[in-house]
Amino acid sequence: MDRTDLAGQRAVTRYLVRAVELAHRSQLDAVPGYHRAYEALYPAYKYFFDGNVLRWLNRNHDILGNGHLIDAGANFGVISKALVRALAPGCGLLSIEPEPHCFRSLVSRLSQFDRVRCLPVALGSSNHRGALRVHPYHRGDHHLLSPNQTGNGHQALAVSVRTLDSLTDEQGLSLADVTFVKLDLQGSERHALEGMKGILANARSLTLCLEFAPSLLQRTGSDPAELFAFLKSFGYGTISRVTPTGQTRPVSDWRDLITLGSTDIVVTRSA
């Protein structure tokens, strides 16, 4: 049942992305009002056709706990807006998005919330300047390039790359009090995890939500097996996948996820 739902969800998503591509090729995206309509409709697309994590969060606000929340790869802020509604008193949300157009939309969507900090940076294993490959029409498909990569004909922007540990500390948030981190980085998740060792080691109660896409990880020079070995070295060995209905299913062996191609997973400390 879950696999059937997932296949249908992906088929619809492919058609929608194809429609956006056709709009770009026919220059409809140059028509005044196109991008405003795109951004207005994006939350509906995100919920109905790519809303696994949103539905899971709506079912499980309690897992966010009484701590700081982090949304990395925040895009237009759809997930961040759901998270801010569940923020505990005295806690903050870091909403991180390096692509300038998406960042402007993110700020616009979240500007009324005083405990949200929107940060225009990418996450990595160290603090440095990097290159972000920007897709010409798909606003959800930009990613950091590794040093030996090129934009492959697409625009590449210079961006600030930060470790999540240094960024969290800089914003005055205690690493020990981070309770939720979402990473949707188009293959850069492993590098971002390397830069949050302090959070992994010190957080008292942390839930990780990651996009797991083996092909995207390999594109950035990461080994899927090494990603899970790294997490396990910090005690994070309990894995669940998020279904299209927002439920979770336990995963006993991460290799079982490979046939899904790309899926959202939740990782917590092993009991």
PASEBA-1860 file (N, C-alpha, C; in nm, 3 decimals):
! residues 271
1> MDRTDLAG> 0.083/-0.121/0.000/0.000/0.000/0.000/0.086/0.126/0.000 ~ 0.188/0.130/0.089/0.276/0.247/0.096/0.350/0.267/-0.034 ~ 0.401/0.158/-0.092/0.478/0.170/-0.216/0.389/0.216/-0.330 ~ 0.264/0.171/-0.333/0.170/0.216/-0.436/0.144/0.365/-0.423 ~ 0.121/0.410/-0.299/0.100/0.552/-0.274/0.221/0.633/-0.316 ~ 0.340/0.581/-0.283/0.463/0.652/-0.317/0.482/0.662/-0.467 ~ 0.452/0.553/-0.539/0.466/0.555/-0.685/0.371/0.656/-0.747 ~ 0.247/0.662/-0.698/0.150/0.758/-0.749/0.192/0.901/-0.719
9> QRAVTRYL> 0.243/0.923/-0.599/0.290/1.056/-0.560/0.403/1.102/-0.651 ~ 0.497/1.013/-0.679/0.610/1.049/-0.764/0.567/1.072/-0.908 ~ 0.469/0.996/-0.955/0.421/1.015/-1.092/0.360/1.154/-1.108 ~ 0.278/1.195/-1.011/0.216/1.328/-1.017/0.324/1.436/-1.008 ~ 0.422/1.415/-0.920/0.529/1.512/-0.905/0.607/1.527/-1.035 ~ 0.633/1.416/-1.103/0.705/1.423/-1.232/0.626/1.504/-1.334 ~ 0.494/1.484/-1.339/0.410/1.559/-1.433/0.414/1.708/-1.402 ~ 0.410/1.742/-1.272/0.411/1.883/-1.234/0.545/1.949/-1.267
17> VRAVELAH> 0.654/1.877/-1.240/0.786/1.930/-1.274/0.799/1.947/-1.425 ~ 0.744/1.851/-1.500/0.746/1.861/-1.646/0.667/1.983/-1.693 ~ 0.555/2.010/-1.627/0.474/2.127/-1.664/0.552/2.256/-1.639 ~ 0.626/2.261/-1.528/0.707/2.380/-1.499/0.819/2.393/-1.601 ~ 0.878/2.280/-1.640/0.983/2.283/-1.742/0.928/2.338/-1.874 ~ 0.810/2.293/-1.914/0.749/2.341/-2.039/0.720/2.490/-2.031 ~ 0.675/2.536/-1.913/0.651/2.679/-1.895/0.780/2.757/-1.913 ~ 0.889/2.701/-1.862/1.019/2.767/-1.876/1.064/2.770/-2.022
25> RSQLDAVP> 1.051/2.657/-2.091/1.098/2.649/-2.229/1.015/2.737/-2.322 ~ 0.887/2.755/-2.289/0.801/2.840/-2.372/0.800/2.984/-2.324 ~ 0.884/3.013/-2.224/0.903/3.148/-2.170/0.778/3.204/-2.100 ~ 0.690/3.114/-2.059/0.576/3.160/-1.979/0.621/3.214/-1.845 ~ 0.737/3.164/-1.796/0.785/3.212/-1.666/0.836/3.355/-1.673 ~ 0.838/3.413/-1.792/0.874/3.555/-1.807/0.750/3.646/-1.801 ~ 0.633/3.584/-1.802/0.508/3.662/-1.797/0.491/3.722/-1.657 ~ 0.457/3.851/-1.648/0.437/3.913/-1.516/0.335/3.835/-1.433
33> GYHRAYEA> 0.370/3.810/-1.309/0.280/3.738/-1.220/0.303/3.590/-1.213 ~ 0.384/3.535/-1.306/0.407/3.390/-1.307/0.468/3.342/-1.176 ~ 0.577/3.407/-1.134/0.647/3.360/-1.014/0.564/3.383/-0.888 ~ 0.485/3.489/-0.889/0.396/3.510/-0.773/0.292/3.399/-0.764 ~ 0.238/3.357/-0.878/0.141/3.247/-0.879/0.209/3.116/-0.840 ~ 0.331/3.095/-0.890/0.408/2.975/-0.857/0.425/2.963/-0.706 ~ 0.467/3.072/-0.643/0.491/3.069/-0.500/0.362/3.055/-0.420 ~ 0.253/3.111/-0.471/0.125/3.098/-0.404/0.073/2.954/-0.407
41> LYPAYKYF> 0.100/2.884/-0.519/0.052/2.747/-0.534/0.147/2.644/-0.474 ~ 0.272/2.684/-0.448/0.373/2.588/-0.403/0.335/2.518/-0.273 ~ 0.281/2.587/-0.171/0.243/2.516/-0.049/0.140/2.405/-0.074 ~ 0.047/2.428/-0.166/-0.051/2.324/-0.197/0.017/2.204/-0.261 ~ 0.109/2.230/-0.356/0.186/2.120/-0.415/0.263/2.045/-0.307 ~ 0.328/2.121/-0.218/0.412/2.061/-0.115/0.329/1.970/-0.024 ~ 0.208/2.013/0.006/0.126/1.934/0.098/0.066/1.811/0.029 ~ 0.007/1.830/-0.088/-0.067/1.720/-0.150/0.023/1.621/-0.225
49> FDGNVLRW> 0.136/1.666/-0.279/0.215/1.576/-0.362/0.356/1.551/-0.309 ~ 0.400/1.628/-0.210/0.533/1.607/-0.152/0.526/1.638/-0.003 ~ 0.416/1.594/0.058/0.386/1.637/0.194/0.408/1.532/0.302 ~ 0.493/1.432/0.277/0.515/1.327/0.376/0.556/1.385/0.511 ~ 0.657/1.473/0.509/0.709/1.527/0.634/0.607/1.620/0.699 ~ 0.538/1.701/0.620/0.435/1.788/0.677/0.327/1.708/0.749 ~ 0.280/1.603/0.684/0.176/1.521/0.747/0.229/1.450/0.871 ~ 0.354/1.407/0.866/0.415/1.343/0.984/0.426/1.443/1.099
57> LNRNHDIL> 0.469/1.566/1.070/0.479/1.667/1.175/0.342/1.699/1.235 ~ 0.241/1.707/1.150/0.107/1.736/1.200/0.057/1.627/1.294 ~ 0.103/1.505/1.272/0.064/1.392/1.357/0.148/1.385/1.485 ~ 0.267/1.446/1.483/0.365/1.419/1.589/0.430/1.545/1.644 ~ 0.353/1.646/1.675/0.410/1.768/1.732/0.490/1.740/1.858 ~ 0.452/1.636/1.931/0.517/1.607/2.059/0.665/1.573/2.043 ~ 0.705/1.519/1.925/0.845/1.480/1.908/0.936/1.602/1.903 ~ 0.880/1.721/1.879/0.962/1.842/1.871/1.014/1.884/2.007
65> GNGHLIDA> 0.943/1.843/2.112/0.990/1.867/2.247/0.998/2.014/2.284 ~ 1.062/2.040/2.397/1.080/2.176/2.447/1.221/2.222/2.414 ~ 1.248/2.242/2.286/1.382/2.279/2.246/1.384/2.358/2.117 ~ 1.504/2.385/2.068/1.523/2.460/1.946/1.505/2.369/1.824 ~ 1.453/2.426/1.716/1.424/2.352/1.595/1.504/2.410/1.479 ~ 1.544/2.322/1.385/1.625/2.366/1.271/1.570/2.307/1.143 ~ 1.543/2.394/1.046/1.495/2.353/0.914/1.601/2.395/0.812 ~ 1.681/2.298/0.766/1.789/2.326/0.672/1.750/2.277/0.533
73> GANFGVIS> 1.762/2.366/0.436/1.703/2.341/0.305/1.557/2.380/0.312 ~ 1.535/2.500/0.369/1.398/2.543/0.402/1.316/2.584/0.281 ~ 1.384/2.613/0.168/1.315/2.648/0.045/1.222/2.767/0.068 ~ 1.093/2.755/0.039/1.000/2.866/0.057/0.943/2.875/0.198 ~ 0.982/2.783/0.287/0.940/2.793/0.427/0.814/2.719/0.463 ~ 0.771/2.624/0.382/0.648/2.551/0.412/0.664/2.468/0.539 ~ 0.776/2.395/0.551/0.801/2.317/0.672/0.826/2.410/0.791 ~ 0.903/2.516/0.769/0.932/2.609/0.878/0.805/2.667/0.938
81> KALVRALA> 0.708/2.697/0.854/0.584/2.756/0.905/0.509/2.656/0.992 ~ 0.517/2.528/0.958/0.456/2.426/1.043/0.533/2.413/1.175 ~ 0.666/2.425/1.168/0.747/2.411/1.289/0.726/2.528/1.385 ~ 0.715/2.648/1.332/0.706/2.764/1.420/0.578/2.760/1.505 ~ 0.474/2.698/1.450/0.350/2.687/1.526/0.365/2.595/1.646 ~ 0.466/2.509/1.643/0.485/2.412/1.752/0.600/2.451/1.844 ~ 0.660/2.570/1.823/0.773/2.612/1.906/0.732/2.625/2.052 ~ 0.813/2.567/2.140/0.789/2.580/2.283/0.829/2.721/2.328
89> PGCGLLSI> 0.770/2.771/2.437/0.807/2.904/2.488/0.957/2.913/2.516 ~ 1.016/3.025/2.474/1.157/3.048/2.499/1.252/2.980/2.402 ~ 1.197/2.908/2.303/1.281/2.836/2.207/1.280/2.906/2.072 ~ 1.379/2.872/1.987/1.390/2.937/1.858/1.394/2.840/1.743 ~ 1.370/2.892/1.623/1.376/2.815/1.500/1.477/2.880/1.406 ~ 1.573/2.800/1.358/1.664/2.843/1.254/1.613/2.789/1.121 ~ 1.587/2.879/1.028/1.538/2.841/0.897/1.645/2.879/0.795 ~ 1.706/2.778/0.732/1.829/2.796/0.656/1.806/2.768/0.508
97> EPEPHCFR> 1.839/2.865/0.423/1.817/2.851/0.279/1.917/2.938/0.202 ~ 2.005/2.878/0.120/2.109/2.957/0.053/2.069/3.022/-0.080 ~ 1.965/2.971/-0.146/1.931/3.023/-0.280/1.858/3.156/-0.265 ~ 1.905/3.264/-0.327/1.852/3.398/-0.300/1.702/3.414/-0.324 ~ 1.650/3.361/-0.436/1.507/3.377/-0.465/1.424/3.307/-0.359 ~ 1.460/3.184/-0.327/1.387/3.109/-0.224/1.400/3.178/-0.088 ~ 1.519/3.233/-0.061/1.540/3.299/0.068/1.448/3.420/0.083 ~ 1.431/3.499/-0.022/1.341/3.614/-0.014/1.198/3.569/0.016
105> SLVSRLSQ> 1.155/3.461/-0.047/1.021/3.409/-0.021/1.010/3.356/0.121 ~ 1.117/3.292/0.167/1.121/3.240/0.304/1.104/3.352/0.406 ~ 1.180/3.458/0.388/1.172/3.572/0.480/1.031/3.632/0.478 ~ 0.974/3.646/0.358/0.840/3.702/0.346/0.737/3.617/0.420 ~ 0.753/3.485/0.411/0.657/3.394/0.473/0.670/3.391/0.626 ~ 0.790/3.417/0.676/0.814/3.398/0.820/0.841/3.528/0.895 ~ 0.834/3.640/0.828/0.876/3.767/0.889/0.792/3.806/1.011 ~ 0.670/3.753/1.021/0.584/3.793/1.133/0.615/3.716/1.261
113> FDRVRCLP> 0.704/3.618/1.254/0.735/3.536/1.371/0.867/3.582/1.432 ~ 0.863/3.631/1.555/0.982/3.692/1.613/1.084/3.592/1.665 ~ 1.049/3.465/1.677/1.146/3.367/1.727/1.209/3.283/1.615 ~ 1.190/3.328/1.492/1.247/3.260/1.376/1.364/3.342/1.322 ~ 1.475/3.276/1.295/1.589/3.343/1.233/1.614/3.277/1.098 ~ 1.598/3.356/0.993/1.621/3.307/0.856/1.765/3.339/0.817 ~ 1.837/3.236/0.772/1.980/3.250/0.746/2.012/3.209/0.603 ~ 2.075/3.300/0.524/2.102/3.273/0.382/2.237/3.204/0.360
121> VALGSSNH> 2.251/3.085/0.416/2.377/3.010/0.405/2.346/2.865/0.368 ~ 2.451/2.795/0.324/2.444/2.651/0.302/2.513/2.581/0.419 ~ 2.484/2.455/0.439/2.547/2.378/0.545/2.652/2.284/0.488 ~ 2.763/2.269/0.562/2.868/2.179/0.519/2.949/2.130/0.637 ~ 3.062/2.067/0.607/3.147/2.008/0.710/3.246/2.108/0.768 ~ 3.257/2.225/0.705/3.348/2.329/0.753/3.294/2.466/0.710 ~ 3.351/2.571/0.766/3.313/2.706/0.728/3.400/2.753/0.612 ~ 3.338/2.783/0.499/3.414/2.824/0.381/3.320/2.887/0.278
129> RGALRVHP> 3.374/2.931/0.168/3.294/2.977/0.056/3.275/2.861/-0.041 ~ 3.153/2.843/-0.090/3.125/2.733/-0.181/3.045/2.780/-0.300 ~ 3.012/2.685/-0.388/2.934/2.716/-0.508/2.802/2.638/-0.504 ~ 2.693/2.709/-0.527/2.559/2.650/-0.527/2.510/2.640/-0.670 ~ 2.481/2.521/-0.715/2.425/2.501/-0.850/2.276/2.528/-0.844 ~ 2.229/2.622/-0.926/2.089/2.666/-0.923/2.019/2.614/-1.048 ~ 1.910/2.542/-1.027/1.832/2.490/-1.139/1.758/2.606/-1.207 ~ 1.747/2.606/-1.340/1.686/2.721/-1.408/1.537/2.737/-1.383
137> YHRGDHHL> 1.465/2.629/-1.349/1.320/2.644/-1.329/1.265/2.567/-1.210 ~ 1.338/2.469/-1.158/1.289/2.389/-1.046/1.346/2.447/-0.917 ~ 1.262/2.520/-0.843/1.308/2.592/-0.725/1.350/2.499/-0.610 ~ 1.318/2.371/-0.618/1.355/2.279/-0.511/1.477/2.196/-0.544 ~ 1.547/2.226/-0.653/1.655/2.140/-0.697/1.785/2.217/-0.715 ~ 1.829/2.284/-0.608/1.961/2.344/-0.610/2.047/2.274/-0.505 ~ 2.176/2.265/-0.530/2.262/2.191/-0.438/2.404/2.243/-0.444 ~ 2.476/2.220/-0.335/2.617/2.257/-0.329/2.699/2.170/-0.423
145> LSPNQTGN> 2.794/2.231/-0.487/2.886/2.157/-0.573/3.010/2.119/-0.493 ~ 3.059/1.998/-0.513/3.186/1.960/-0.453/3.297/2.029/-0.530 ~ 3.419/2.039/-0.473/3.526/2.118/-0.537/3.558/2.077/-0.680 ~ 3.536/1.950/-0.714/3.571/1.904/-0.850/3.452/1.905/-0.946 ~ 3.338/1.961/-0.901/3.220/1.965/-0.986/3.204/2.102/-1.051 ~ 3.129/2.103/-1.163/3.088/2.228/-1.227/2.936/2.235/-1.224 ~ 2.881/2.346/-1.265/2.736/2.361/-1.267/2.668/2.284/-1.378 ~ 2.747/2.217/-1.464/2.691/2.137/-1.574/2.598/2.221/-1.661
153> GHQALAVS> 2.641/2.342/-1.692/2.562/2.430/-1.777/2.462/2.515/-1.703 ~ 2.442/2.490/-1.573/2.349/2.569/-1.494/2.423/2.676/-1.416 ~ 2.350/2.776/-1.372/2.409/2.884/-1.296/2.468/2.832/-1.165 ~ 2.585/2.881/-1.128/2.647/2.847/-1.000/2.673/2.977/-0.924 ~ 2.620/2.985/-0.802/2.633/3.105/-0.720/2.734/3.082/-0.609 ~ 2.814/3.182/-0.578/2.902/3.177/-0.462/2.818/3.196/-0.336 ~ 2.834/3.106/-0.239/2.756/3.112/-0.116/2.846/3.087/0.004 ~ 2.801/3.134/0.119/2.868/3.106/0.245/2.825/2.968/0.293
161> VRTLDSLT> 2.923/2.883/0.324/2.895/2.749/0.377/2.936/2.748/0.523 ~ 2.846/2.703/0.610/2.871/2.704/0.754/2.844/2.567/0.814 ~ 2.912/2.537/0.923/2.875/2.418/0.999/2.753/2.453/1.085 ~ 2.669/2.355/1.106/2.549/2.381/1.185/2.586/2.408/1.331 ~ 2.691/2.343/1.380/2.735/2.370/1.518/2.772/2.517/1.536 ~ 2.856/2.571/1.445/2.901/2.709/1.461/2.785/2.806/1.441 ~ 2.696/2.774/1.349/2.582/2.861/1.321/2.487/2.866/1.441 ~ 2.460/2.750/1.499/2.370/2.743/1.615/2.429/2.818/1.733
169> DEQGLSLA> 2.558/2.797/1.757/2.625/2.866/1.867/2.626/3.016/1.844 ~ 2.651/3.057/1.721/2.655/3.199/1.686/2.521/3.267/1.710 ~ 2.412/3.192/1.692/2.279/3.247/1.712/2.235/3.243/1.858 ~ 2.326/3.198/1.945/2.298/3.200/2.088/2.210/3.086/2.135 ~ 2.204/2.979/2.058/2.122/2.864/2.095/2.211/2.752/2.149 ~ 2.169/2.690/2.256/2.247/2.582/2.316/2.239/2.456/2.230 ~ 2.354/2.395/2.198/2.355/2.272/2.121/2.279/2.162/2.195 ~ 2.289/2.160/2.327/2.224/2.056/2.406/2.072/2.066/2.400
177> DVTFVKLD> 2.021/2.185/2.366/1.876/2.207/2.368/1.812/2.199/2.229 ~ 1.887/2.156/2.129/1.829/2.133/1.996/1.754/2.000/2.000 ~ 1.627/2.002/1.964/1.546/1.880/1.971/1.503/1.826/1.835 ~ 1.517/1.909/1.728/1.473/1.863/1.596/1.556/1.930/1.488 ~ 1.607/1.849/1.395/1.679/1.900/1.279/1.626/1.832/1.154 ~ 1.583/1.912/1.057/1.543/1.859/0.927/1.648/1.899/0.824 ~ 1.701/1.799/0.751/1.799/1.824/0.646/1.742/1.776/0.514 ~ 1.719/1.868/0.423/1.676/1.835/0.286/1.767/1.914/0.194
185> LQGSERHA> 1.885/1.856/0.162/1.994/1.932/0.101/2.037/1.877/-0.033 ~ 1.952/1.799/-0.096/1.978/1.750/-0.231/2.113/1.678/-0.243 ~ 2.144/1.596/-0.141/2.264/1.515/-0.146/2.376/1.561/-0.055 ~ 2.365/1.678/0.005/2.471/1.729/0.092/2.448/1.695/0.239 ~ 2.354/1.605/0.267/2.320/1.572/0.405/2.440/1.520/0.484 ~ 2.521/1.434/0.420/2.635/1.376/0.493/2.733/1.485/0.534 ~ 2.760/1.581/0.446/2.852/1.689/0.479/2.795/1.775/0.592 ~ 2.665/1.798/0.589/2.602/1.878/0.695/2.609/1.806/0.829
193> LEGMKGIL> 2.591/1.674/0.828/2.600/1.596/0.952/2.741/1.606/1.012 ~ 2.841/1.606/0.926/2.979/1.620/0.973/2.997/1.752/1.047 ~ 2.924/1.854/1.004/2.934/1.985/1.066/2.843/2.006/1.185 ~ 2.776/1.900/1.231/2.690/1.913/1.349/2.723/1.805/1.453 ~ 2.851/1.770/1.461/2.894/1.670/1.559/2.862/1.713/1.702 ~ 2.875/1.843/1.727/2.847/1.893/1.861/2.702/1.871/1.900 ~ 2.611/1.897/1.805/2.468/1.874/1.832/2.442/1.725/1.851 ~ 2.498/1.643/1.763/2.476/1.498/1.774/2.527/1.443/1.907
201> ANARSLTL> 2.638/1.495/1.953/2.699/1.443/2.076/2.632/1.497/2.202 ~ 2.581/1.621/2.195/2.538/1.687/2.318/2.388/1.705/2.333 ~ 2.312/1.695/2.224/2.167/1.717/2.234/2.106/1.612/2.327 ~ 2.025/1.659/2.420/1.967/1.567/2.519/1.859/1.478/2.458 ~ 1.784/1.532/2.364/1.677/1.455/2.300/1.657/1.509/2.160 ~ 1.714/1.439/2.062/1.717/1.491/1.925/1.650/1.395/1.828 ~ 1.564/1.451/1.742/1.506/1.378/1.630/1.559/1.438/1.501 ~ 1.612/1.353/1.415/1.662/1.395/1.284/1.564/1.352/1.177
209> CLEFAPSL> 1.537/1.440/1.083/1.454/1.407/0.967/1.537/1.439/0.843 ~ 1.566/1.337/0.763/1.654/1.354/0.648/1.586/1.307/0.521 ~ 1.619/1.374/0.411/1.589/1.316/0.281/1.701/1.217/0.250 ~ 1.665/1.092/0.221/1.765/0.990/0.186/1.747/0.955/0.040 ~ 1.844/0.998/-0.041/1.843/0.972/-0.185/1.982/0.927/-0.224 ~ 2.006/0.797/-0.237/2.142/0.747/-0.264/2.208/0.812/-0.385 ~ 2.134/0.833/-0.493/2.195/0.891/-0.613/2.241/1.035/-0.589 ~ 2.165/1.111/-0.508/2.204/1.248/-0.478/2.325/1.252/-0.385
217> LQRTGSDP> 2.328/1.161/-0.288/2.444/1.152/-0.200/2.571/1.122/-0.279 ~ 2.560/1.026/-0.370/2.676/0.988/-0.450/2.720/1.102/-0.541 ~ 2.624/1.185/-0.586/2.656/1.300/-0.669/2.748/1.398/-0.597 ~ 2.735/1.405/-0.465/2.818/1.497/-0.387/2.937/1.426/-0.323 ~ 2.965/1.302/-0.367/3.081/1.229/-0.318/3.060/1.159/-0.186 ~ 2.936/1.138/-0.145/2.905/1.072/-0.019/2.864/0.927/-0.041 ~ 2.897/0.842/0.055/2.863/0.701/0.052/2.744/0.678/0.145 ~ 2.629/0.630/0.094/2.513/0.608/0.180/2.543/0.520/0.301
225> AELFAFLK> 2.624/0.416/0.283/2.657/0.327/0.395/2.733/0.404/0.502 ~ 2.823/0.493/0.461/2.903/0.568/0.556/2.817/0.668/0.633 ~ 2.713/0.720/0.567/2.622/0.812/0.636/2.560/0.745/0.758 ~ 2.510/0.624/0.740/2.445/0.555/0.852/2.546/0.509/0.956 ~ 2.667/0.472/0.911/2.773/0.435/1.005/2.811/0.556/1.091 ~ 2.817/0.674/1.028/2.849/0.796/1.101/2.743/0.825/1.207 ~ 2.617/0.816/1.169/2.509/0.841/1.265/2.514/0.740/1.380 ~ 2.539/0.615/1.347/2.543/0.511/1.449/2.658/0.533/1.547
233> SFGYGTIS> 2.767/0.594/1.500/2.881/0.620/1.589/2.845/0.718/1.699 ~ 2.738/0.795/1.679/2.688/0.887/1.782/2.566/0.830/1.854 ~ 2.533/0.705/1.823/2.421/0.640/1.891/2.289/0.650/1.819 ~ 2.289/0.710/1.699/2.164/0.728/1.626/2.146/0.612/1.528 ~ 2.082/0.507/1.576/2.068/0.386/1.496/1.926/0.341/1.474 ~ 1.828/0.415/1.527/1.688/0.379/1.508/1.634/0.457/1.388 ~ 1.597/0.385/1.282/1.558/0.447/1.156/1.413/0.411/1.124 ~ 1.337/0.511/1.080/1.202/0.489/1.029/1.189/0.566/0.898
241> RVTPTGQT> 1.106/0.517/0.810/1.077/0.595/0.689/0.939/0.656/0.703 ~ 0.922/0.771/0.642/0.795/0.843/0.648/0.713/0.807/0.524 ~ 0.591/0.761/0.544/0.505/0.723/0.432/0.431/0.845/0.377 ~ 0.372/0.832/0.258/0.297/0.946/0.201/0.180/0.992/0.288 ~ 0.132/0.906/0.379/0.023/0.946/0.467/0.072/1.009/0.597 ~ 0.206/1.021/0.611/0.260/1.084/0.731/0.282/0.989/0.846 ~ 0.271/0.861/0.821/0.302/0.762/0.924/0.447/0.718/0.910 ~ 0.499/0.650/1.010/0.636/0.600/1.003/0.636/0.448/1.007
249> RPVSDWRD> 0.733/0.391/0.937/0.751/0.246/0.934/0.896/0.217/0.974 ~ 0.918/0.129/1.073/1.054/0.099/1.115/1.136/0.035/1.003 ~ 1.264/0.068/1.000/1.356/0.013/0.900/1.466/-0.061/0.976 ~ 1.474/-0.191/0.959/1.574/-0.269/1.030/1.710/-0.265/0.962 ~ 1.710/-0.247/0.829/1.834/-0.242/0.753/1.822/-0.128/0.652 ~ 1.913/-0.031/0.660/1.903/0.087/0.573/1.905/0.049/0.425 ~ 1.964/-0.065/0.391/1.970/-0.107/0.251/1.831/-0.131/0.192 ~ 1.733/-0.156/0.279/1.596/-0.173/0.231/1.539/-0.045/0.172
257> LITLGSTD> 1.602/0.068/0.201/1.554/0.198/0.151/1.598/0.224/0.007 ~ 1.700/0.154/-0.038/1.759/0.186/-0.167/1.659/0.169/-0.281 ~ 1.575/0.066/-0.273/1.479/0.042/-0.381/1.375/0.153/-0.392 ~ 1.361/0.234/-0.287/1.263/0.343/-0.290/1.316/0.463/-0.369 ~ 1.447/0.466/-0.393/1.507/0.575/-0.470/1.532/0.698/-0.386 ~ 1.427/0.762/-0.340/1.437/0.880/-0.254/1.322/0.875/-0.156 ~ 1.353/0.893/-0.030/1.248/0.888/0.071/1.289/0.971/0.192 ~ 1.192/1.011/0.272/1.220/1.084/0.395/1.232/0.985/0.509
265> IVVTRSA> 1.334/1.003/0.592/1.356/0.913/0.705/1.367/0.992/0.835 ~ 1.336/0.924/0.944/1.349/0.980/1.078/1.450/0.894/1.152 ~ 1.547/0.960/1.216/1.654/0.887/1.287/1.661/0.940/1.429 ~ 1.662/0.848/1.525/1.674/0.884/1.666/1.778/0.793/1.731 ~ 1.813/0.825/1.856/1.908/0.741/1.929/1.848/0.604/1.954 ~ 1.933/0.504/1.945/1.890/0.367/1.974/1.861/0.355/2.124 ~ 1.760/0.274/2.153/1.722/0.257/2.294/1.833/0.181/2.368
END
